[in-house]
């Protein structure tokens, strides 16, 4: 993965990809972080993949899958590091990053989240939250129905067009469509883990970690509401909006998103340690 940090190395940056993507989502972030390197500080990017990716394989099926199960790999990386780490997460990866931070709050130097899909939070957001939660339940059910019926390609198309906008599936290369068709059987587990995550909203107040939350200008209602709620829940969180971007901003607007991530990490490292 990487050489763990020594006294002349910046904290490791653990970047967690969205559902259906992989470590390659963060390749350009690695290039952006390289530009921050100096003789005294060098950042190392770690991009672990989730269950369902070819490199990891399927969930074992030994019990009901939870967000804690997905976060375990990230927690293990944190535990192996000799210093604090920076956590980055997009969508599902953002939900996983939040879970890992809750498990190891003293070991995290900063958090950056792009539209984290912490869907359990929608349940406490009144009428707007209820409507957004119903929207998520609908796409989760449609995806699961396609998987159960054996229409994996149709399930993947429905999933991609919801998050990327109508026509997003058609715009993908055939090889990417094939990869997503292989992966989509994992999607119902991701939805279930995010929807049934038991962490109460009040628990996020314990995360007194510098946190940058981003959302696209055209974010779908569920992740827009979640992104906007986190600065009220997390004492050291702030929100910025990425112009013209949607939910897939880290891919479609990679330069702007990666520069914001790198700037947040560099700013946090420049602060005195308390």
FENSULJO-V959995 format. One record per helix or strand. SS is the DSSP state (H for helix, E for strand). FROM is the first residue (numbers start at 0). TO is the last residue. If there is no record, write none. Layout:
SS	FROM	TO
SS	FROM	TO
This chain:
E	12	15
H	22	33
E	44	45
H	66	79
E	84	89
H	91	102
H	104	106
E	107	113
H	118	123
H	125	148
H	151	163
H	167	170
H	173	194
H	200	205
E	210	215
H	220	232
E	236	241
H	248	251
H	253	269
